[in-house]
Amino acid sequence: MPDPDPDPGADSVPDEQEGALARALLNLIQVRADSTAGPLSRRLVSHCLALLPVDAAGVILVVPAAPKEGKRADSPRESVEVTATSHEVLRSVELYEIESADGPCMEAVRTGRPHHVADFTGRQRRWPALAVRARAAGYRAMWAEPLRHHDAVVGVINLYLRDAGTLGARHRQRAQSLASAATTGLLLQRTLTDCHTRAGQLQRALSSRVPIEQAKGILAGRFGLTPEGAFELLRTYARAHQMRMRDLADVVIGDPTGSWPPPAPDRPES
């Protein structure tokens, strides 16, 4: 006869934790096109504090630079920013790592692998200046888990402990799962935001195109021009008077039988 289970509820805690982890992972991939990375980063910090044996957490993200006209090809195309911290005192530690390009966090960005310090109060050969700042903030250990998609690192979740030590295998796996879900959510959000932006640009372009087509039709009908000829007439006048085509089209539509060319627009006195 098998021995009775001495604690029938012993398995319930792992089950509850796994359920909480599953809900956290689902929450991290639920994003909106009109949102920013801040709310997702704060949710990631909150889930890490709830599901991992850590005392503080912060998120840094690698932010792609918006393309600018005339920008040099070899100029930096991305920046690293602090997007969430569980404690305000932690922000200075995170900012130091970014500004100095040093520490476990930036190593995780460069290598795409986790990096950690088990005891900031021990002999720190690699990051002594960071160790001073971490101890001053009240933390003795740190774990940096990258947010990685294939070979690209999009950010890092930094986990801090007030006591010396490191994450065990089960909690390292949990941290990796949270980082992976956050990466998926972040990339999905960027894709949705990009689509939303492009749709807005297309809508604005179409909104400008409609009156231009109407103005072309008016001029073509009045002067017996082809659509191409009417467009050239509009473009030549707009360039000569430094007007937007849309603004000139509004003038033609507002007075379809008026004189052509219309009176030159007033220019502000310099």
PyRosetta script that sets phi, psi and omega in degrees:
from pyrosetta import init, pose_from_sequence

init()
pose = pose_from_sequence("MPDPDPDPGADSVPDEQEGALARALLNLIQVRADSTAGPLSRRLVSHCLALLPVDAAGVILVVPAAPKEGKRADSPRESVEVTATSHEVLRSVELYEIESADGPCMEAVRTGRPHHVADFTGRQRRWPALAVRARAAGYRAMWAEPLRHHDAVVGVINLYLRDAGTLGARHRQRAQSLASAATTGLLLQRTLTDCHTRAGQLQRALSSRVPIEQAKGILAGRFGLTPEGAFELLRTYARAHQMRMRDLADVVIGDPTGSWPPPAPDRPES")
pose.set_psi(1, 126.8)
pose.set_omega(1, -177.3)
pose.set_phi(2, -66.9)
pose.set_psi(2, 151.2)
pose.set_omega(2, 177.8)
pose.set_phi(3, -67.3)
pose.set_psi(3, 142.6)
pose.set_omega(3, 177.0)
pose.set_phi(4, -68.0)
pose.set_psi(4, 150.6)
pose.set_omega(4, 178.3)
pose.set_phi(5, -68.5)
pose.set_psi(5, 117.6)
pose.set_omega(5, -177.0)
pose.set_phi(6, -66.5)
pose.set_psi(6, -21.6)
pose.set_omega(6, -178.2)
pose.set_phi(7, -141.9)
pose.set_psi(7, 89.0)
pose.set_omega(7, -176.4)
pose.set_phi(8, -57.6)
pose.set_psi(8, -23.3)
pose.set_omega(8, -178.3)
pose.set_phi(9, -96.0)
pose.set_psi(9, 9.6)
pose.set_omega(9, -174.8)
pose.set_phi(10, -63.8)
pose.set_psi(10, -34.0)
pose.set_omega(10, -177.8)
pose.set_phi(11, -82.8)
pose.set_psi(11, -8.0)
pose.set_omega(11, -174.2)
pose.set_phi(12, -72.2)
pose.set_psi(12, -33.3)
pose.set_omega(12, -178.9)
pose.set_phi(13, -64.9)
pose.set_psi(13, -49.5)
pose.set_omega(13, 175.3)
pose.set_phi(14, -58.0)
pose.set_psi(14, -39.8)
pose.set_omega(14, 179.5)
pose.set_phi(15, -62.3)
pose.set_psi(15, -42.9)
pose.set_omega(15, 178.9)
pose.set_phi(16, -64.7)
pose.set_psi(16, -39.6)
pose.set_omega(16, 179.5)
pose.set_phi(17, -66.2)
pose.set_psi(17, -39.8)
pose.set_omega(17, 178.6)
pose.set_phi(18, -66.6)
pose.set_psi(18, -36.5)
pose.set_omega(18, 176.5)
pose.set_phi(19, -65.4)
pose.set_psi(19, -41.4)
pose.set_omega(19, 178.0)
pose.set_phi(20, -65.0)
pose.set_psi(20, -37.9)
pose.set_omega(20, 178.0)
pose.set_phi(21, -64.4)
pose.set_psi(21, -43.6)
pose.set_omega(21, 179.8)
pose.set_phi(22, -61.3)
pose.set_psi(22, -41.3)
pose.set_omega(22, 178.7)
pose.set_phi(23, -66.6)
pose.set_psi(23, -37.4)
pose.set_omega(23, 178.8)
pose.set_phi(24, -65.6)
pose.set_psi(24, -42.4)
pose.set_omega(24, -179.9)
pose.set_phi(25, -62.9)
pose.set_psi(25, -41.1)
pose.set_omega(25, 178.2)
pose.set_phi(26, -65.1)
pose.set_psi(26, -40.5)
pose.set_omega(26, -179.4)
pose.set_phi(27, -63.3)
pose.set_psi(27, -35.5)
pose.set_omega(27, -175.9)
pose.set_phi(28, -73.8)
pose.set_psi(28, -21.0)
pose.set_omega(28, 179.7)
pose.set_phi(29, -98.3)
pose.set_psi(29, 1.9)
pose.set_omega(29, 176.7)
pose.set_phi(30, -92.3)
pose.set_psi(30, 108.2)
pose.set_omega(30, -175.2)
pose.set_phi(31, -131.7)
pose.set_psi(31, 168.0)
pose.set_omega(31, 178.1)
pose.set_phi(32, -126.5)
pose.set_psi(32, 147.1)
pose.set_omega(32, -177.8)
pose.set_phi(33, -65.8)
pose.set_psi(33, -30.9)
pose.set_omega(33, -175.9)
pose.set_phi(34, -93.1)
pose.set_psi(34, 10.9)
pose.set_omega(34, 179.2)
pose.set_phi(35, -96.6)
pose.set_psi(35, -179.7)
pose.set_omega(35, 178.5)
pose.set_phi(36, -123.2)
pose.set_psi(36, 178.0)
pose.set_omega(36, -178.8)
pose.set_phi(37, -73.0)
pose.set_psi(37, -18.0)
pose.set_omega(37, -177.1)
pose.set_phi(38, -59.2)
pose.set_psi(38, -52.6)
pose.set_omega(38, -180.0)
pose.set_phi(39, -59.6)
pose.set_psi(39, -40.9)
pose.set_omega(39, 179.0)
pose.set_phi(40, -64.0)
pose.set_psi(40, -41.8)
pose.set_omega(40, 179.5)
pose.set_phi(41, -62.5)
pose.set_psi(41, -41.0)
pose.set_omega(41, 179.7)
pose.set_phi(42, -67.8)
pose.set_psi(42, -35.9)
pose.set_omega(42, 176.4)
pose.set_phi(43, -65.5)
pose.set_psi(43, -39.8)
pose.set_omega(43, 178.2)
pose.set_phi(44, -61.8)
pose.set_psi(44, -44.5)
pose.set_omega(44, 177.6)
pose.set_phi(45, -59.3)
pose.set_psi(45, -45.6)
pose.set_omega(45, -178.6)
pose.set_phi(46, -62.1)
pose.set_psi(46, -42.7)
pose.set_omega(46, -179.5)
pose.set_phi(47, -67.3)
pose.set_psi(47, -37.0)
pose.set_omega(47, 178.9)
pose.set_phi(48, -64.2)
pose.set_psi(48, -42.2)
pose.set_omega(48, 179.3)
pose.set_phi(49, -65.9)
pose.set_psi(49, -32.4)
pose.set_omega(49, -177.7)
pose.set_phi(50, -81.1)
pose.set_psi(50, -28.3)
pose.set_omega(50, -170.1)
pose.set_phi(51, -113.1)
pose.set_psi(51, -5.6)
pose.set_omega(51, -178.2)
pose.set_phi(52, -126.8)
pose.set_psi(52, 151.0)
pose.set_omega(52, 179.6)
pose.set_phi(53, -81.1)
pose.set_psi(53, 64.0)
pose.set_omega(53, -179.6)
pose.set_phi(54, -125.8)
pose.set_psi(54, 161.5)
pose.set_omega(54, -176.5)
pose.set_phi(55, -103.6)
pose.set_psi(55, -18.6)
pose.set_omega(55, -179.0)
pose.set_phi(56, -157.8)
pose.set_psi(56, 160.1)
pose.set_omega(56, -179.9)
pose.set_phi(57, -153.5)
pose.set_psi(57, 150.7)
pose.set_omega(57, 176.7)
pose.set_phi(58, -144.7)
pose.set_psi(58, 152.2)
pose.set_omega(58, -179.8)
pose.set_phi(59, -120.9)
pose.set_psi(59, 130.4)
pose.set_omega(59, 169.2)
pose.set_phi(60, -117.2)
pose.set_psi(60, 144.9)
pose.set_omega(60, -179.4)
pose.set_phi(61, -124.5)
pose.set_psi(61, 144.8)
pose.set_omega(61, 172.4)
pose.set_phi(62, -88.5)
pose.set_psi(62, 113.0)
pose.set_omega(62, -172.9)
pose.set_phi(63, -103.3)
pose.set_psi(63, 118.9)
pose.set_omega(63, 178.0)
pose.set_phi(64, -63.6)
pose.set_psi(64, 139.0)
pose.set_omega(64, 178.2)
pose.set_phi(65, -77.4)
pose.set_psi(65, 140.2)
pose.set_omega(65, 176.2)
pose.set_phi(66, -70.5)
pose.set_psi(66, 133.4)
pose.set_omega(66, -179.9)
pose.set_phi(67, -63.2)
pose.set_psi(67, 137.7)
pose.set_omega(67, 179.5)
pose.set_phi(68, -124.8)
pose.set_psi(68, 141.5)
pose.set_omega(68, -179.0)
pose.set_phi(69, -65.1)
pose.set_psi(69, 133.1)
pose.set_omega(69, 178.8)
pose.set_phi(70, 82.4)
pose.set_psi(70, 5.4)
pose.set_omega(70, -178.6)
pose.set_phi(71, -74.6)
pose.set_psi(71, 138.3)
pose.set_omega(71, 180.0)
pose.set_phi(72, -66.0)
pose.set_psi(72, 144.2)
pose.set_omega(72, -177.1)
pose.set_phi(73, -66.0)
pose.set_psi(73, -29.5)
pose.set_omega(73, -177.3)
pose.set_phi(74, -94.1)
pose.set_psi(74, 7.6)
pose.set_omega(74, 178.9)
pose.set_phi(75, -77.9)
pose.set_psi(75, 156.3)
pose.set_omega(75, -177.8)
pose.set_phi(76, -59.2)
pose.set_psi(76, 137.2)
pose.set_omega(76, -177.4)
pose.set_phi(77, -110.2)
pose.set_psi(77, 7.1)
pose.set_omega(77, 179.5)
pose.set_phi(78, -154.7)
pose.set_psi(78, 161.5)
pose.set_omega(78, 177.4)
pose.set_phi(79, -134.3)
pose.set_psi(79, 162.9)
pose.set_omega(79, 178.3)
pose.set_phi(80, -114.9)
pose.set_psi(80, 128.0)
pose.set_omega(80, -173.9)
pose.set_phi(81, -133.0)
pose.set_psi(81, 146.9)
pose.set_omega(81, 171.5)
pose.set_phi(82, -81.3)
pose.set_psi(82, 121.6)
pose.set_omega(82, -177.7)
pose.set_phi(83, -110.7)
pose.set_psi(83, -13.6)
pose.set_omega(83, 177.1)
pose.set_phi(84, -166.7)
pose.set_psi(84, 143.5)
pose.set_omega(84, 171.6)
pose.set_phi(85, -141.8)
pose.set_psi(85, 148.3)
pose.set_omega(85, 179.1)
pose.set_phi(86, -77.0)
pose.set_psi(86, -25.4)
pose.set_omega(86, -178.7)
pose.set_phi(87, -137.0)
pose.set_psi(87, 140.0)
pose.set_omega(87, -177.2)
pose.set_phi(88, -62.4)
pose.set_psi(88, -34.0)
pose.set_omega(88, -179.1)
pose.set_phi(89, -63.2)
pose.set_psi(89, -23.0)
pose.set_omega(89, -178.9)
pose.set_phi(90, -74.2)
pose.set_psi(90, -26.3)
pose.set_omega(90, -175.3)
pose.set_phi(91, -59.1)
pose.set_psi(91, -38.9)
pose.set_omega(91, -179.1)
pose.set_phi(92, -66.1)
pose.set_psi(92, -34.4)
pose.set_omega(92, 177.3)
pose.set_phi(93, -66.7)
pose.set_psi(93, -44.6)
pose.set_omega(93, 180.0)
pose.set_phi(94, -63.6)
pose.set_psi(94, -43.9)
pose.set_omega(94, -179.3)
pose.set_phi(95, -64.3)
pose.set_psi(95, -37.6)
pose.set_omega(95, 178.1)
pose.set_phi(96, -60.7)
pose.set_psi(96, -43.7)
pose.set_omega(96, 180.0)
pose.set_phi(97, -60.9)
pose.set_psi(97, -40.8)
pose.set_omega(97, 179.8)
pose.set_phi(98, -67.4)
pose.set_psi(98, -47.1)
pose.set_omega(98, -176.0)
pose.set_phi(99, -67.5)
pose.set_psi(99, -34.6)
pose.set_omega(99, 179.9)
pose.set_phi(100, -89.4)
pose.set_psi(100, -9.4)
pose.set_omega(100, -176.9)
pose.set_phi(101, 54.1)
pose.set_psi(101, 40.6)
pose.set_omega(101, -174.5)
pose.set_phi(102, -139.1)
pose.set_psi(102, 159.8)
pose.set_omega(102, 176.9)
pose.set_phi(103, 104.8)
pose.set_psi(103, 172.1)
pose.set_omega(103, -179.2)
pose.set_phi(104, -57.6)
pose.set_psi(104, -37.1)
pose.set_omega(104, -178.7)
pose.set_phi(105, -59.3)
pose.set_psi(105, -53.2)
pose.set_omega(105, -177.6)
pose.set_phi(106, -71.7)
pose.set_psi(106, -27.4)
pose.set_omega(106, 172.9)
pose.set_phi(107, -64.6)
pose.set_psi(107, -39.0)
pose.set_omega(107, 177.1)
pose.set_phi(108, -65.1)
pose.set_psi(108, -37.1)
pose.set_omega(108, 176.8)
pose.set_phi(109, -63.7)
pose.set_psi(109, -44.5)
pose.set_omega(109, -175.7)
pose.set_phi(110, -72.4)
pose.set_psi(110, -38.1)
pose.set_omega(110, -172.4)
pose.set_phi(111, -100.8)
pose.set_psi(111, -21.6)
pose.set_omega(111, -175.7)
pose.set_phi(112, 75.4)
pose.set_psi(112, 14.4)
pose.set_omega(112, 179.8)
pose.set_phi(113, -121.7)
pose.set_psi(113, 154.0)
pose.set_omega(113, 176.8)
pose.set_phi(114, -65.3)
pose.set_psi(114, 147.2)
pose.set_omega(114, 174.8)
pose.set_phi(115, -137.5)
pose.set_psi(115, 150.6)
pose.set_omega(115, -177.2)
pose.set_phi(116, -150.5)
pose.set_psi(116, 163.0)
pose.set_omega(116, 170.4)
pose.set_phi(117, -126.2)
pose.set_psi(117, 120.6)
pose.set_omega(117, -176.4)
pose.set_phi(118, -80.4)
pose.set_psi(118, -23.9)
pose.set_omega(118, -178.9)
pose.set_phi(119, -158.6)
pose.set_psi(119, 106.0)
pose.set_omega(119, 178.6)
pose.set_phi(120, -70.2)
pose.set_psi(120, -14.7)
pose.set_omega(120, -179.6)
pose.set_phi(121, -88.0)
pose.set_psi(121, -7.8)
pose.set_omega(121, 176.8)
pose.set_phi(122, -81.1)
pose.set_psi(122, -169.2)
pose.set_omega(122, 178.7)
pose.set_phi(123, -73.8)
pose.set_psi(123, 115.8)
pose.set_omega(123, -178.3)
pose.set_phi(124, -104.6)
pose.set_psi(124, 99.0)
pose.set_omega(124, -179.6)
pose.set_phi(125, -79.8)
pose.set_psi(125, -33.2)
pose.set_omega(125, -172.4)
pose.set_phi(126, -89.9)
pose.set_psi(126, -45.1)
pose.set_omega(126, -170.9)
pose.set_phi(127, -130.3)
pose.set_psi(127, 60.9)
pose.set_omega(127, -176.6)
pose.set_phi(128, -64.4)
pose.set_psi(128, -37.6)
pose.set_omega(128, -179.5)
pose.set_phi(129, -67.6)
pose.set_psi(129, -39.0)
pose.set_omega(129, 176.2)
pose.set_phi(130, -64.9)
pose.set_psi(130, -39.3)
pose.set_omega(130, 179.8)
pose.set_phi(131, -59.1)
pose.set_psi(131, -40.5)
pose.set_omega(131, 179.1)
pose.set_phi(132, -62.0)
pose.set_psi(132, -45.3)
pose.set_omega(132, -178.1)
pose.set_phi(133, -68.7)
pose.set_psi(133, -40.0)
pose.set_omega(133, 179.3)
pose.set_phi(134, -64.9)
pose.set_psi(134, -43.4)
pose.set_omega(134, 179.1)
pose.set_phi(135, -64.9)
pose.set_psi(135, -38.6)
pose.set_omega(135, 179.2)
pose.set_phi(136, -64.3)
pose.set_psi(136, -30.6)
pose.set_omega(136, 178.2)
pose.set_phi(137, -82.1)
pose.set_psi(137, -9.1)
pose.set_omega(137, 176.3)
pose.set_phi(138, 101.2)
pose.set_psi(138, 17.5)
pose.set_omega(138, -176.8)
pose.set_phi(139, -119.7)
pose.set_psi(139, 139.6)
pose.set_omega(139, -177.8)
pose.set_phi(140, -109.5)
pose.set_psi(140, -15.9)
pose.set_omega(140, -177.6)
pose.set_phi(141, -144.1)
pose.set_psi(141, 158.7)
pose.set_omega(141, -175.2)
pose.set_phi(142, -150.7)
pose.set_psi(142, 143.9)
pose.set_omega(142, 175.2)
pose.set_phi(143, -131.5)
pose.set_psi(143, 125.1)
pose.set_omega(143, 179.9)
pose.set_phi(144, -110.0)
pose.set_psi(144, 113.2)
pose.set_omega(144, -178.7)
pose.set_phi(145, -107.4)
pose.set_psi(145, 118.5)
pose.set_omega(145, -176.9)
pose.set_phi(146, -73.1)
pose.set_psi(146, 147.8)
pose.set_omega(146, 169.7)
pose.set_phi(147, -96.2)
pose.set_psi(147, 102.3)
pose.set_omega(147, -168.1)
pose.set_phi(148, -124.1)
pose.set_psi(148, 138.8)
pose.set_omega(148, 173.5)
pose.set_phi(149, -123.4)
pose.set_psi(149, 108.5)
pose.set_omega(149, -172.3)
pose.set_phi(150, 55.9)
pose.set_psi(150, -119.3)
pose.set_omega(150, -178.7)
pose.set_phi(151, -96.7)
pose.set_psi(151, 0.9)
pose.set_omega(151, -177.0)
pose.set_phi(152, -99.7)
pose.set_psi(152, 129.9)
pose.set_omega(152, 176.3)
pose.set_phi(153, -98.0)
pose.set_psi(153, 122.5)
pose.set_omega(153, -178.6)
pose.set_phi(154, -102.8)
pose.set_psi(154, -5.6)
pose.set_omega(154, 178.9)
pose.set_phi(155, 171.9)
pose.set_psi(155, -174.9)
pose.set_omega(155, 179.3)
pose.set_phi(156, -146.6)
pose.set_psi(156, 139.4)
pose.set_omega(156, 169.5)
pose.set_phi(157, -102.5)
pose.set_psi(157, 119.6)
pose.set_omega(157, -178.9)
pose.set_phi(158, -100.3)
pose.set_psi(158, 125.3)
pose.set_omega(158, -176.7)
pose.set_phi(159, -113.4)
pose.set_psi(159, 132.8)
pose.set_omega(159, -174.4)
pose.set_phi(160, -122.3)
pose.set_psi(160, 144.1)
pose.set_omega(160, 177.6)
pose.set_phi(161, -123.5)
pose.set_psi(161, 142.6)
pose.set_omega(161, 177.8)
pose.set_phi(162, -79.7)
pose.set_psi(162, -20.4)
pose.set_omega(162, 176.6)
pose.set_phi(163, -110.0)
pose.set_psi(163, 155.3)
pose.set_omega(163, 178.1)
pose.set_phi(164, -65.0)
pose.set_psi(164, 148.2)
pose.set_omega(164, 178.5)
pose.set_phi(165, 147.0)
pose.set_psi(165, -171.7)
pose.set_omega(165, 179.2)
pose.set_phi(166, -146.2)
pose.set_psi(166, 176.3)
pose.set_omega(166, 178.5)
pose.set_phi(167, -81.9)
pose.set_psi(167, 138.6)
pose.set_omega(167, 174.2)
pose.set_phi(168, -73.4)
pose.set_psi(168, 171.8)
pose.set_omega(168, -174.7)
pose.set_phi(169, -58.2)
pose.set_psi(169, -43.4)
pose.set_omega(169, -177.9)
pose.set_phi(170, -65.5)
pose.set_psi(170, -40.5)
pose.set_omega(170, -179.5)
pose.set_phi(171, -76.6)
pose.set_psi(171, -28.1)
pose.set_omega(171, 173.3)
pose.set_phi(172, -64.1)
pose.set_psi(172, -41.4)
pose.set_omega(172, 177.9)
pose.set_phi(173, -64.4)
pose.set_psi(173, -38.2)
pose.set_omega(173, 178.9)
pose.set_phi(174, -67.1)
pose.set_psi(174, -41.0)
pose.set_omega(174, 177.4)
pose.set_phi(175, -62.8)
pose.set_psi(175, -39.8)
pose.set_omega(175, 178.7)
pose.set_phi(176, -64.8)
pose.set_psi(176, -39.8)
pose.set_omega(176, 179.2)
pose.set_phi(177, -64.5)
pose.set_psi(177, -42.8)
pose.set_omega(177, 177.9)
pose.set_phi(178, -63.8)
pose.set_psi(178, -41.9)
pose.set_omega(178, 178.5)
pose.set_phi(179, -63.6)
pose.set_psi(179, -40.7)
pose.set_omega(179, -179.6)
pose.set_phi(180, -64.6)
pose.set_psi(180, -43.5)
pose.set_omega(180, 178.9)
pose.set_phi(181, -65.3)
pose.set_psi(181, -41.1)
pose.set_omega(181, 178.8)
pose.set_phi(182, -63.8)
pose.set_psi(182, -37.7)
pose.set_omega(182, 177.4)
pose.set_phi(183, -62.1)
pose.set_psi(183, -45.0)
pose.set_omega(183, 178.3)
pose.set_phi(184, -60.3)
pose.set_psi(184, -45.6)
pose.set_omega(184, 179.8)
pose.set_phi(185, -63.3)
pose.set_psi(185, -42.3)
pose.set_omega(185, -179.0)
pose.set_phi(186, -64.3)
pose.set_psi(186, -46.2)
pose.set_omega(186, -179.6)
pose.set_phi(187, -66.7)
pose.set_psi(187, -37.4)
pose.set_omega(187, 176.8)
pose.set_phi(188, -64.2)
pose.set_psi(188, -42.2)
pose.set_omega(188, 179.1)
pose.set_phi(189, -62.7)
pose.set_psi(189, -42.8)
pose.set_omega(189, 179.1)
pose.set_phi(190, -63.7)
pose.set_psi(190, -38.4)
pose.set_omega(190, 178.8)
pose.set_phi(191, -65.9)
pose.set_psi(191, -45.3)
pose.set_omega(191, 179.5)
pose.set_phi(192, -63.7)
pose.set_psi(192, -41.7)
pose.set_omega(192, 179.4)
pose.set_phi(193, -63.7)
pose.set_psi(193, -40.9)
pose.set_omega(193, 179.2)
pose.set_phi(194, -63.6)
pose.set_psi(194, -43.3)
pose.set_omega(194, 177.8)
pose.set_phi(195, -63.3)
pose.set_psi(195, -41.6)
pose.set_omega(195, 179.1)
pose.set_phi(196, -62.3)
pose.set_psi(196, -42.0)
pose.set_omega(196, 179.3)
pose.set_phi(197, -65.6)
pose.set_psi(197, -44.7)
pose.set_omega(197, -179.3)
pose.set_phi(198, -65.1)
pose.set_psi(198, -38.0)
pose.set_omega(198, 178.2)
pose.set_phi(199, -63.5)
pose.set_psi(199, -40.1)
pose.set_omega(199, 177.8)
pose.set_phi(200, -65.0)
pose.set_psi(200, -40.7)
pose.set_omega(200, 178.3)
pose.set_phi(201, -63.7)
pose.set_psi(201, -41.6)
pose.set_omega(201, 179.2)
pose.set_phi(202, -64.7)
pose.set_psi(202, -40.8)
pose.set_omega(202, 179.4)
pose.set_phi(203, -63.6)
pose.set_psi(203, -40.8)
pose.set_omega(203, 178.1)
pose.set_phi(204, -65.9)
pose.set_psi(204, -38.4)
pose.set_omega(204, 178.3)
pose.set_phi(205, -64.4)
pose.set_psi(205, -42.0)
pose.set_omega(205, 178.9)
pose.set_phi(206, -66.6)
pose.set_psi(206, -38.2)
pose.set_omega(206, 179.1)
pose.set_phi(207, -62.8)
pose.set_psi(207, -34.2)
pose.set_omega(207, 177.6)
pose.set_phi(208, -77.0)
pose.set_psi(208, -31.8)
pose.set_omega(208, -175.2)
pose.set_phi(209, -70.6)
pose.set_psi(209, -35.2)
pose.set_omega(209, -176.3)
pose.set_phi(210, -59.5)
pose.set_psi(210, -52.6)
pose.set_omega(210, 179.2)
pose.set_phi(211, -64.2)
pose.set_psi(211, -31.3)
pose.set_omega(211, 177.4)
pose.set_phi(212, -64.2)
pose.set_psi(212, -41.8)
pose.set_omega(212, 178.2)
pose.set_phi(213, -64.8)
pose.set_psi(213, -37.7)
pose.set_omega(213, 177.8)
pose.set_phi(214, -64.3)
pose.set_psi(214, -42.6)
pose.set_omega(214, 179.4)
pose.set_phi(215, -65.4)
pose.set_psi(215, -38.6)
pose.set_omega(215, 176.5)
pose.set_phi(216, -59.4)
pose.set_psi(216, -43.2)
pose.set_omega(216, -179.9)
pose.set_phi(217, -63.4)
pose.set_psi(217, -40.1)
pose.set_omega(217, 179.1)
pose.set_phi(218, -63.3)
pose.set_psi(218, -48.0)
pose.set_omega(218, -178.5)
pose.set_phi(219, -68.3)
pose.set_psi(219, -38.4)
pose.set_omega(219, 179.2)
pose.set_phi(220, -63.0)
pose.set_psi(220, -41.1)
pose.set_omega(220, 179.7)
pose.set_phi(221, -68.4)
pose.set_psi(221, -38.8)
pose.set_omega(221, -177.3)
pose.set_phi(222, -71.1)
pose.set_psi(222, -40.0)
pose.set_omega(222, -171.1)
pose.set_phi(223, -112.9)
pose.set_psi(223, 9.8)
pose.set_omega(223, 178.1)
pose.set_phi(224, 62.8)
pose.set_psi(224, 39.9)
pose.set_omega(224, -178.4)
pose.set_phi(225, -99.3)
pose.set_psi(225, 158.3)
pose.set_omega(225, 169.2)
pose.set_phi(226, -75.1)
pose.set_psi(226, 162.5)
pose.set_omega(226, 175.9)
pose.set_phi(227, -56.5)
pose.set_psi(227, -37.7)
pose.set_omega(227, 179.4)
pose.set_phi(228, -65.6)
pose.set_psi(228, -41.7)
pose.set_omega(228, 178.9)
pose.set_phi(229, -65.3)
pose.set_psi(229, -39.5)
pose.set_omega(229, 178.0)
pose.set_phi(230, -65.2)
pose.set_psi(230, -39.2)
pose.set_omega(230, 178.7)
pose.set_phi(231, -64.8)
pose.set_psi(231, -41.4)
pose.set_omega(231, 179.6)
pose.set_phi(232, -64.1)
pose.set_psi(232, -36.4)
pose.set_omega(232, 177.6)
pose.set_phi(233, -61.9)
pose.set_psi(233, -45.8)
pose.set_omega(233, 177.7)
pose.set_phi(234, -63.4)
pose.set_psi(234, -46.2)
pose.set_omega(234, -176.0)
pose.set_phi(235, -65.1)
pose.set_psi(235, -40.8)
pose.set_omega(235, -179.6)
pose.set_phi(236, -62.4)
pose.set_psi(236, -43.8)
pose.set_omega(236, -179.7)
pose.set_phi(237, -66.8)
pose.set_psi(237, -43.6)
pose.set_omega(237, -177.8)
pose.set_phi(238, -61.7)
pose.set_psi(238, -42.3)
pose.set_omega(238, 179.2)
pose.set_phi(239, -66.5)
pose.set_psi(239, -41.8)
pose.set_omega(239, -177.4)
pose.set_phi(240, -63.9)
pose.set_psi(240, -29.9)
pose.set_omega(240, -176.3)
pose.set_phi(241, -111.4)
pose.set_psi(241, 11.9)
pose.set_omega(241, 177.1)
pose.set_phi(242, 52.7)
pose.set_psi(242, 49.0)
pose.set_omega(242, 178.1)
pose.set_phi(243, -110.2)
pose.set_psi(243, 153.2)
pose.set_omega(243, 168.7)
pose.set_phi(244, -74.7)
pose.set_psi(244, 143.3)
pose.set_omega(244, 178.5)
pose.set_phi(245, -57.6)
pose.set_psi(245, -37.5)
pose.set_omega(245, -179.2)
pose.set_phi(246, -63.0)
pose.set_psi(246, -42.3)
pose.set_omega(246, -179.5)
pose.set_phi(247, -65.8)
pose.set_psi(247, -40.3)
pose.set_omega(247, 178.5)
pose.set_phi(248, -65.7)
pose.set_psi(248, -39.9)
pose.set_omega(248, 178.6)
pose.set_phi(249, -60.7)
pose.set_psi(249, -39.3)
pose.set_omega(249, 178.5)
pose.set_phi(250, -63.2)
pose.set_psi(250, -35.5)
pose.set_omega(250, 178.1)
pose.set_phi(251, -64.0)
pose.set_psi(251, -44.9)
pose.set_omega(251, -179.0)
pose.set_phi(252, -65.2)
pose.set_psi(252, -43.3)
pose.set_omega(252, -178.9)
pose.set_phi(253, -67.0)
pose.set_psi(253, -36.7)
pose.set_omega(253, -178.6)
pose.set_phi(254, -69.2)
pose.set_psi(254, -24.3)
pose.set_omega(254, 179.8)
pose.set_phi(255, -143.6)
pose.set_psi(255, 73.2)
pose.set_omega(255, -171.8)
pose.set_phi(256, -63.9)
pose.set_psi(256, -20.0)
pose.set_omega(256, 179.4)
pose.set_phi(257, -107.7)
pose.set_psi(257, 9.3)
pose.set_omega(257, -178.6)
pose.set_phi(258, -71.2)
pose.set_psi(258, 175.9)
pose.set_omega(258, -177.3)
pose.set_phi(259, -66.9)
pose.set_psi(259, 148.0)
pose.set_omega(259, 173.3)
pose.set_phi(260, -129.6)
pose.set_psi(260, 132.1)
pose.set_omega(260, -3.2)
pose.set_phi(261, -70.3)
pose.set_psi(261, 153.5)
pose.set_omega(261, 179.8)
pose.set_phi(262, -71.3)
pose.set_psi(262, 164.6)
pose.set_omega(262, 176.4)
pose.set_phi(263, -57.6)
pose.set_psi(263, 143.5)
pose.set_omega(263, 179.6)
pose.set_phi(264, -62.1)
pose.set_psi(264, 140.3)
pose.set_omega(264, 179.0)
pose.set_phi(265, -66.7)
pose.set_psi(265, 148.8)
pose.set_omega(265, 177.7)
pose.set_phi(266, -68.2)
pose.set_psi(266, 141.2)
pose.set_omega(266, 177.6)
pose.set_phi(267, -112.2)
pose.set_psi(267, 137.1)
pose.set_omega(267, 178.9)
pose.set_phi(268, -63.9)
pose.set_psi(268, 142.6)
pose.set_omega(268, 178.6)
pose.set_phi(269, -69.3)
pose.set_psi(269, 137.0)
pose.set_omega(269, -179.5)
pose.set_phi(270, -84.0)
pose.dump_pdb("model.pdb")
